Amino acid sequence: MAIYTYAKLTEEQLGKVRAFEEETDRRVLVLRSYNAQPDELGEEELEKLQDLEAELGYVILAVK
């Protein structure tokens, strides 16, 4: 399963992205793919993870 996260850019790469945004008047996101397999959680772990999601307001994936 491929998921995507923000790419870690060098200052040079970030400068090129910012130049593109300025030139085109567009906002872009630079993402990288991360291959992950979902991990199976026990009932108690799943409940704790769901509580943490609710507290933080974000989706959390458990991966291997």
PDB file with one MODEL, atoms N, CA, C and O in Angstrom:
MODEL        1
ATOM      1  N   MET A   1       0.852  -1.168   0.000  1.00  0.00           N
ATOM      2  CA  MET A   1       0.000   0.000   0.000  1.00  0.00           C
ATOM      3  C   MET A   1       0.896   1.229   0.000  1.00  0.00           C
ATOM      4  O   MET A   1       1.746   1.382   0.877  1.00  0.00           O
ATOM      5  N   ALA A   2       0.714   2.079  -0.954  1.00  0.00           N
ATOM      6  CA  ALA A   2       1.484   3.315  -1.009  1.00  0.00           C
ATOM      7  C   ALA A   2       0.686   4.427  -0.330  1.00  0.00           C
ATOM      8  O   ALA A   2      -0.497   4.625  -0.606  1.00  0.00           O
ATOM      9  N   ILE A   3       1.353   5.134   0.550  1.00  0.00           N
ATOM     10  CA  ILE A   3       0.773   6.334   1.146  1.00  0.00           C
ATOM     11  C   ILE A   3       1.742   7.470   0.856  1.00  0.00           C
ATOM     12  O   ILE A   3       2.882   7.231   0.458  1.00  0.00           O
ATOM     13  N   TYR A   4       1.306   8.668   1.049  1.00  0.00           N
ATOM     14  CA  TYR A   4       2.133   9.817   0.701  1.00  0.00           C
ATOM     15  C   TYR A   4       2.299  10.730   1.905  1.00  0.00           C
ATOM     16  O   TYR A   4       1.382  10.922   2.704  1.00  0.00           O
ATOM     17  N   THR A   5       3.496  11.282   2.006  1.00  0.00           N
ATOM     18  CA  THR A   5       3.822  12.220   3.067  1.00  0.00           C
ATOM     19  C   THR A   5       4.590  13.377   2.437  1.00  0.00           C
ATOM     20  O   THR A   5       5.049  13.280   1.299  1.00  0.00           O
ATOM     21  N   TYR A   6       4.724  14.450   3.167  1.00  0.00           N
ATOM     22  CA  TYR A   6       5.470  15.588   2.637  1.00  0.00           C
ATOM     23  C   TYR A   6       6.916  15.195   2.378  1.00  0.00           C
ATOM     24  O   TYR A   6       7.539  14.501   3.182  1.00  0.00           O
ATOM     25  N   ALA A   7       7.440  15.647   1.246  1.00  0.00           N
ATOM     26  CA  ALA A   7       8.834  15.388   0.901  1.00  0.00           C
ATOM     27  C   ALA A   7       9.733  16.329   1.696  1.00  0.00           C
ATOM     28  O   ALA A   7       9.377  17.480   1.949  1.00  0.00           O
ATOM     29  N   LYS A   8      10.889  15.831   2.081  1.00  0.00           N
ATOM     30  CA  LYS A   8      11.877  16.675   2.756  1.00  0.00           C
ATOM     31  C   LYS A   8      12.766  17.267   1.659  1.00  0.00           C
ATOM     32  O   LYS A   8      13.536  16.546   1.023  1.00  0.00           O
ATOM     33  N   LEU A   9      12.660  18.556   1.445  1.00  0.00           N
ATOM     34  CA  LEU A   9      13.366  19.225   0.358  1.00  0.00           C
ATOM     35  C   LEU A   9      14.611  19.938   0.861  1.00  0.00           C
ATOM     36  O   LEU A   9      14.676  20.398   2.001  1.00  0.00           O
ATOM     37  N   THR A  10      15.594  20.014  -0.023  1.00  0.00           N
ATOM     38  CA  THR A  10      16.759  20.834   0.270  1.00  0.00           C
ATOM     39  C   THR A  10      16.355  22.293   0.063  1.00  0.00           C
ATOM     40  O   THR A  10      15.305  22.573  -0.515  1.00  0.00           O
ATOM     41  N   GLU A  11      17.174  23.204   0.526  1.00  0.00           N
ATOM     42  CA  GLU A  11      16.883  24.628   0.321  1.00  0.00           C
ATOM     43  C   GLU A  11      16.793  24.949  -1.171  1.00  0.00           C
ATOM     44  O   GLU A  11      15.950  25.746  -1.584  1.00  0.00           O
ATOM     45  N   GLU A  12      17.651  24.336  -1.975  1.00  0.00           N
ATOM     46  CA  GLU A  12      17.628  24.567  -3.425  1.00  0.00           C
ATOM     47  C   GLU A  12      16.313  24.076  -4.033  1.00  0.00           C
ATOM     48  O   GLU A  12      15.696  24.771  -4.841  1.00  0.00           O
ATOM     49  N   GLN A  13      15.892  22.878  -3.641  1.00  0.00           N
ATOM     50  CA  GLN A  13      14.639  22.334  -4.160  1.00  0.00           C
ATOM     51  C   GLN A  13      13.454  23.188  -3.724  1.00  0.00           C
ATOM     52  O   GLN A  13      12.551  23.457  -4.516  1.00  0.00           O
ATOM     53  N   LEU A  14      13.460  23.610  -2.472  1.00  0.00           N
ATOM     54  CA  LEU A  14      12.385  24.442  -1.961  1.00  0.00           C
ATOM     55  C   LEU A  14      12.329  25.773  -2.713  1.00  0.00           C
ATOM     56  O   LEU A  14      11.246  26.284  -3.000  1.00  0.00           O
ATOM     57  N   GLY A  15      13.482  26.320  -3.024  1.00  0.00           N
ATOM     58  CA  GLY A  15      13.532  27.556  -3.798  1.00  0.00           C
ATOM     59  C   GLY A  15      12.905  27.390  -5.175  1.00  0.00           C
ATOM     60  O   GLY A  15      12.214  28.288  -5.655  1.00  0.00           O
ATOM     61  N   LYS A  16      13.140  26.254  -5.810  1.00  0.00           N
ATOM     62  CA  LYS A  16      12.561  25.980  -7.131  1.00  0.00           C
ATOM     63  C   LYS A  16      11.047  25.841  -7.036  1.00  0.00           C
ATOM     64  O   LYS A  16      10.322  26.312  -7.913  1.00  0.00           O
ATOM     65  N   VAL A  17      10.570  25.199  -5.980  1.00  0.00           N
ATOM     66  CA  VAL A  17       9.125  25.059  -5.793  1.00  0.00           C
ATOM     67  C   VAL A  17       8.502  26.425  -5.553  1.00  0.00           C
ATOM     68  O   VAL A  17       7.462  26.745  -6.129  1.00  0.00           O
ATOM     69  N   ARG A  18       9.128  27.226  -4.710  1.00  0.00           N
ATOM     70  CA  ARG A  18       8.597  28.578  -4.438  1.00  0.00           C
ATOM     71  C   ARG A  18       8.590  29.439  -5.696  1.00  0.00           C
ATOM     72  O   ARG A  18       7.661  30.216  -5.916  1.00  0.00           O
ATOM     73  N   ALA A  19       9.627  29.301  -6.523  1.00  0.00           N
ATOM     74  CA  ALA A  19       9.680  30.055  -7.775  1.00  0.00           C
ATOM     75  C   ALA A  19       8.533  29.635  -8.691  1.00  0.00           C
ATOM     76  O   ALA A  19       7.901  30.478  -9.328  1.00  0.00           O
ATOM     77  N   PHE A  20       8.269  28.339  -8.756  1.00  0.00           N
ATOM     78  CA  PHE A  20       7.151  27.846  -9.561  1.00  0.00           C
ATOM     79  C   PHE A  20       5.836  28.424  -9.054  1.00  0.00           C
ATOM     80  O   PHE A  20       5.004  28.875  -9.841  1.00  0.00           O
ATOM     81  N   GLU A  21       5.652  28.408  -7.734  1.00  0.00           N
ATOM     82  CA  GLU A  21       4.413  28.931  -7.158  1.00  0.00           C
ATOM     83  C   GLU A  21       4.243  30.408  -7.472  1.00  0.00           C
ATOM     84  O   GLU A  21       3.150  30.856  -7.821  1.00  0.00           O
ATOM     85  N   GLU A  22       5.312  31.149  -7.348  1.00  0.00           N
ATOM     86  CA  GLU A  22       5.239  32.587  -7.616  1.00  0.00           C
ATOM     87  C   GLU A  22       4.958  32.860  -9.091  1.00  0.00           C
ATOM     88  O   GLU A  22       4.150  33.724  -9.433  1.00  0.00           O
ATOM     89  N   GLU A  23       5.634  32.114  -9.952  1.00  0.00           N
ATOM     90  CA  GLU A  23       5.481  32.313 -11.393  1.00  0.00           C
ATOM     91  C   GLU A  23       4.083  31.938 -11.872  1.00  0.00           C
ATOM     92  O   GLU A  23       3.539  32.590 -12.763  1.00  0.00           O
ATOM     93  N   THR A  24       3.503  30.906 -11.297  1.00  0.00           N
ATOM     94  CA  THR A  24       2.206  30.408 -11.767  1.00  0.00           C
ATOM     95  C   THR A  24       1.030  30.847 -10.907  1.00  0.00           C
ATOM     96  O   THR A  24      -0.125  30.607 -11.256  1.00  0.00           O
ATOM     97  N   ASP A  25       1.327  31.492  -9.780  1.00  0.00           N
ATOM     98  CA  ASP A  25       0.300  31.881  -8.819  1.00  0.00           C
ATOM     99  C   ASP A  25      -0.514  30.668  -8.364  1.00  0.00           C
ATOM    100  O   ASP A  25      -1.732  30.739  -8.200  1.00  0.00           O
ATOM    101  N   ARG A  26       0.192  29.557  -8.166  1.00  0.00           N
ATOM    102  CA  ARG A  26      -0.420  28.306  -7.699  1.00  0.00           C
ATOM    103  C   ARG A  26       0.260  27.846  -6.425  1.00  0.00           C
ATOM    104  O   ARG A  26       1.453  28.082  -6.231  1.00  0.00           O
ATOM    105  N   ARG A  27      -0.488  27.197  -5.565  1.00  0.00           N
ATOM    106  CA  ARG A  27       0.070  26.563  -4.361  1.00  0.00           C
ATOM    107  C   ARG A  27       0.211  25.088  -4.686  1.00  0.00           C
ATOM    108  O   ARG A  27      -0.731  24.475  -5.187  1.00  0.00           O
ATOM    109  N   VAL A  28       1.368  24.508  -4.410  1.00  0.00           N
ATOM    110  CA  VAL A  28       1.582  23.089  -4.678  1.00  0.00           C
ATOM    111  C   VAL A  28       2.081  22.381  -3.415  1.00  0.00           C
ATOM    112  O   VAL A  28       2.679  23.004  -2.538  1.00  0.00           O
ATOM    113  N   LEU A  29       1.831  21.091  -3.336  1.00  0.00           N
ATOM    114  CA  LEU A  29       2.356  20.235  -2.280  1.00  0.00           C
ATOM    115  C   LEU A  29       3.349  19.285  -2.914  1.00  0.00           C
ATOM    116  O   LEU A  29       3.083  18.731  -3.980  1.00  0.00           O
ATOM    117  N   VAL A  30       4.486  19.089  -2.275  1.00  0.00           N
ATOM    118  CA  VAL A  30       5.490  18.144  -2.760  1.00  0.00           C
ATOM    119  C   VAL A  30       5.437  16.928  -1.840  1.00  0.00           C
ATOM    120  O   VAL A  30       5.723  17.019  -0.646  1.00  0.00           O
ATOM    121  N   LEU A  31       5.067  15.794  -2.421  1.00  0.00           N
ATOM    122  CA  LEU A  31       4.873  14.577  -1.651  1.00  0.00           C
ATOM    123  C   LEU A  31       5.841  13.494  -2.090  1.00  0.00           C
ATOM    124  O   LEU A  31       6.323  13.494  -3.223  1.00  0.00           O
ATOM    125  N   ARG A  32       6.117  12.572  -1.177  1.00  0.00           N
ATOM    126  CA  ARG A  32       6.896  11.401  -1.536  1.00  0.00           C
ATOM    127  C   ARG A  32       6.082  10.179  -1.174  1.00  0.00           C
ATOM    128  O   ARG A  32       5.272  10.211  -0.248  1.00  0.00           O
ATOM    129  N   SER A  33       6.299   9.103  -1.905  1.00  0.00           N
ATOM    130  CA  SER A  33       5.557   7.886  -1.637  1.00  0.00           C
ATOM    131  C   SER A  33       6.266   7.080  -0.560  1.00  0.00           C
ATOM    132  O   SER A  33       7.495   7.067  -0.486  1.00  0.00           O
ATOM    133  N   TYR A  34       5.491   6.418   0.260  1.00  0.00           N
ATOM    134  CA  TYR A  34       6.004   5.591   1.339  1.00  0.00           C
ATOM    135  C   TYR A  34       5.254   4.263   1.264  1.00  0.00           C
ATOM    136  O   TYR A  34       4.040   4.211   1.464  1.00  0.00           O
ATOM    137  N   ASN A  35       5.987   3.198   0.973  1.00  0.00           N
ATOM    138  CA  ASN A  35       5.351   1.885   0.889  1.00  0.00           C
ATOM    139  C   ASN A  35       5.227   1.298   2.280  1.00  0.00           C
ATOM    140  O   ASN A  35       6.217   1.135   2.993  1.00  0.00           O
ATOM    141  N   ALA A  36       3.999   0.982   2.655  1.00  0.00           N
ATOM    142  CA  ALA A  36       3.746   0.480   4.002  1.00  0.00           C
ATOM    143  C   ALA A  36       2.690  -0.611   3.950  1.00  0.00           C
ATOM    144  O   ALA A  36       1.831  -0.642   3.069  1.00  0.00           O
ATOM    145  N   GLN A  37       2.784  -1.481   4.899  1.00  0.00           N
ATOM    146  CA  GLN A  37       1.764  -2.507   5.085  1.00  0.00           C
ATOM    147  C   GLN A  37       1.023  -2.188   6.381  1.00  0.00           C
ATOM    148  O   GLN A  37       1.655  -1.902   7.399  1.00  0.00           O
ATOM    149  N   PRO A  38      -0.304  -2.233   6.356  1.00  0.00           N
ATOM    150  CA  PRO A  38      -1.039  -1.974   7.585  1.00  0.00           C
ATOM    151  C   PRO A  38      -0.696  -3.025   8.637  1.00  0.00           C
ATOM    152  O   PRO A  38      -0.527  -4.204   8.324  1.00  0.00           O
ATOM    153  N   ASP A  39      -0.597  -2.589   9.857  1.00  0.00           N
ATOM    154  CA  ASP A  39      -0.322  -3.500  10.963  1.00  0.00           C
ATOM    155  C   ASP A  39      -1.640  -3.852  11.646  1.00  0.00           C
ATOM    156  O   ASP A  39      -2.550  -3.026  11.715  1.00  0.00           O
ATOM    157  N   GLU A  40      -1.735  -5.053  12.136  1.00  0.00           N
ATOM    158  CA  GLU A  40      -2.944  -5.471  12.849  1.00  0.00           C
ATOM    159  C   GLU A  40      -2.785  -5.141  14.327  1.00  0.00           C
ATOM    160  O   GLU A  40      -1.769  -5.453  14.949  1.00  0.00           O
ATOM    161  N   LEU A  41      -3.808  -4.508  14.867  1.00  0.00           N
ATOM    162  CA  LEU A  41      -3.799  -4.119  16.269  1.00  0.00           C
ATOM    163  C   LEU A  41      -4.794  -4.961  17.043  1.00  0.00           C
ATOM    164  O   LEU A  41      -5.835  -5.365  16.526  1.00  0.00           O
ATOM    165  N   GLY A  42      -4.449  -5.211  18.282  1.00  0.00           N
ATOM    166  CA  GLY A  42      -5.400  -5.856  19.178  1.00  0.00           C
ATOM    167  C   GLY A  42      -6.499  -4.880  19.537  1.00  0.00           C
ATOM    168  O   GLY A  42      -6.394  -3.684  19.265  1.00  0.00           O
ATOM    169  N   GLU A  43      -7.549  -5.392  20.146  1.00  0.00           N
ATOM    170  CA  GLU A  43      -8.710  -4.564  20.480  1.00  0.00           C
ATOM    171  C   GLU A  43      -8.330  -3.385  21.379  1.00  0.00           C
ATOM    172  O   GLU A  43      -8.785  -2.263  21.155  1.00  0.00           O
ATOM    173  N   GLU A  44      -7.507  -3.634  22.382  1.00  0.00           N
ATOM    174  CA  GLU A  44      -7.095  -2.568  23.302  1.00  0.00           C
ATOM    175  C   GLU A  44      -6.225  -1.531  22.594  1.00  0.00           C
ATOM    176  O   GLU A  44      -6.384  -0.329  22.807  1.00  0.00           O
ATOM    177  N   GLU A  45      -5.305  -2.002  21.750  1.00  0.00           N
ATOM    178  CA  GLU A  45      -4.440  -1.070  21.006  1.00  0.00           C
ATOM    179  C   GLU A  45      -5.275  -0.222  20.053  1.00  0.00           C
ATOM    180  O   GLU A  45      -5.051   0.982  19.933  1.00  0.00           O
ATOM    181  N   LEU A  46      -6.229  -0.841  19.380  1.00  0.00           N
ATOM    182  CA  LEU A  46      -7.085  -0.114  18.448  1.00  0.00           C
ATOM    183  C   LEU A  46      -7.891   0.965  19.176  1.00  0.00           C
ATOM    184  O   LEU A  46      -8.040   2.081  18.679  1.00  0.00           O
ATOM    185  N   GLU A  47      -8.400   0.624  20.338  1.00  0.00           N
ATOM    186  CA  GLU A  47      -9.160   1.592  21.122  1.00  0.00           C
ATOM    187  C   GLU A  47      -8.287   2.778  21.531  1.00  0.00           C
ATOM    188  O   GLU A  47      -8.720   3.929  21.460  1.00  0.00           O
ATOM    189  N   LYS A  48      -7.054   2.490  21.960  1.00  0.00           N
ATOM    190  CA  LYS A  48      -6.121   3.567  22.334  1.00  0.00           C
ATOM    191  C   LYS A  48      -5.791   4.444  21.135  1.00  0.00           C
ATOM    192  O   LYS A  48      -5.699   5.665  21.259  1.00  0.00           O
ATOM    193  N   LEU A  49      -5.611   3.817  19.968  1.00  0.00           N
ATOM    194  CA  LEU A  49      -5.295   4.568  18.753  1.00  0.00           C
ATOM    195  C   LEU A  49      -6.469   5.456  18.357  1.00  0.00           C
ATOM    196  O   LEU A  49      -6.276   6.609  17.972  1.00  0.00           O
ATOM    197  N   GLN A  50      -7.667   4.930  18.450  1.00  0.00           N
ATOM    198  CA  GLN A  50      -8.850   5.722  18.118  1.00  0.00           C
ATOM    199  C   GLN A  50      -9.026   6.881  19.085  1.00  0.00           C
ATOM    200  O   GLN A  50      -9.431   7.969  18.678  1.00  0.00           O
ATOM    201  N   ASP A  51      -8.727   6.662  20.358  1.00  0.00           N
ATOM    202  CA  ASP A  51      -8.782   7.748  21.339  1.00  0.00           C
ATOM    203  C   ASP A  51      -7.761   8.836  20.998  1.00  0.00           C
ATOM    204  O   ASP A  51      -8.054  10.027  21.103  1.00  0.00           O
ATOM    205  N   LEU A  52      -6.567   8.417  20.592  1.00  0.00           N
ATOM    206  CA  LEU A  52      -5.527   9.377  20.215  1.00  0.00           C
ATOM    207  C   LEU A  52      -5.929  10.152  18.975  1.00  0.00           C
ATOM    208  O   LEU A  52      -5.696  11.359  18.900  1.00  0.00           O
ATOM    209  N   GLU A  53      -6.533   9.474  17.992  1.00  0.00           N
ATOM    210  CA  GLU A  53      -7.027  10.164  16.795  1.00  0.00           C
ATOM    211  C   GLU A  53      -8.042  11.237  17.179  1.00  0.00           C
ATOM    212  O   GLU A  53      -7.981  12.368  16.697  1.00  0.00           O
ATOM    213  N   ALA A  54      -8.974  10.867  18.052  1.00  0.00           N
ATOM    214  CA  ALA A  54     -10.006  11.816  18.475  1.00  0.00           C
ATOM    215  C   ALA A  54      -9.389  13.008  19.204  1.00  0.00           C
ATOM    216  O   ALA A  54      -9.803  14.149  19.003  1.00  0.00           O
ATOM    217  N   GLU A  55      -8.407  12.737  20.041  1.00  0.00           N
ATOM    218  CA  GLU A  55      -7.756  13.804  20.797  1.00  0.00           C
ATOM    219  C   GLU A  55      -6.973  14.754  19.885  1.00  0.00           C
ATOM    220  O   GLU A  55      -7.031  15.972  20.056  1.00  0.00           O
ATOM    221  N   LEU A  56      -6.241  14.189  18.915  1.00  0.00           N
ATOM    222  CA  LEU A  56      -5.398  15.004  18.044  1.00  0.00           C
ATOM    223  C   LEU A  56      -6.161  15.591  16.863  1.00  0.00           C
ATOM    224  O   LEU A  56      -5.766  16.621  16.317  1.00  0.00           O
ATOM    225  N   GLY A  57      -7.256  14.938  16.466  1.00  0.00           N
ATOM    226  CA  GLY A  57      -8.020  15.409  15.319  1.00  0.00           C
ATOM    227  C   GLY A  57      -7.401  15.015  13.996  1.00  0.00           C
ATOM    228  O   GLY A  57      -7.633  15.673  12.981  1.00  0.00           O
ATOM    229  N   TYR A  58      -6.616  13.948  13.992  1.00  0.00           N
ATOM    230  CA  TYR A  58      -5.969  13.464  12.771  1.00  0.00           C
ATOM    231  C   TYR A  58      -6.190  11.973  12.595  1.00  0.00           C
ATOM    232  O   TYR A  58      -6.478  11.256  13.553  1.00  0.00           O
ATOM    233  N   VAL A  59      -6.051  11.515  11.356  1.00  0.00           N
ATOM    234  CA  VAL A  59      -6.086  10.080  11.078  1.00  0.00           C
ATOM    235  C   VAL A  59      -4.701   9.524  11.352  1.00  0.00           C
ATOM    236  O   VAL A  59      -3.701  10.111  10.938  1.00  0.00           O
ATOM    237  N   ILE A  60      -4.633   8.386  12.054  1.00  0.00           N
ATOM    238  CA  ILE A  60      -3.357   7.756  12.383  1.00  0.00           C
ATOM    239  C   ILE A  60      -3.373   6.345  11.806  1.00  0.00           C
ATOM    240  O   ILE A  60      -4.322   5.590  12.021  1.00  0.00           O
ATOM    241  N   LEU A  61      -2.328   5.996  11.080  1.00  0.00           N
ATOM    242  CA  LEU A  61      -2.190   4.662  10.511  1.00  0.00           C
ATOM    243  C   LEU A  61      -1.135   3.889  11.261  1.00  0.00           C
ATOM    244  O   LEU A  61      -0.052   4.414  11.521  1.00  0.00           O
ATOM    245  N   ALA A  62      -1.428   2.647  11.617  1.00  0.00           N
ATOM    246  CA  ALA A  62      -0.418   1.761  12.204  1.00  0.00           C
ATOM    247  C   ALA A  62       0.146   0.912  11.064  1.00  0.00           C
ATOM    248  O   ALA A  62      -0.591   0.177  10.408  1.00  0.00           O
ATOM    249  N   VAL A  63       1.447   1.018  10.834  1.00  0.00           N
ATOM    250  CA  VAL A  63       2.083   0.309   9.722  1.00  0.00           C
ATOM    251  C   VAL A  63       3.225  -0.541  10.222  1.00  0.00           C
ATOM    252  O   VAL A  63       3.787  -0.313  11.293  1.00  0.00           O
ATOM    253  N   LYS A  64       3.553  -1.543   9.400  1.00  0.00           N
ATOM    254  CA  LYS A  64       4.687  -2.421   9.717  1.00  0.00           C
ATOM    255  C   LYS A  64       5.954  -1.793   9.213  1.00  0.00           C
ATOM    256  O   LYS A  64       7.032  -2.365   9.374  1.00  0.00           O
TER     257      LYS A  64
ENDMDL
END
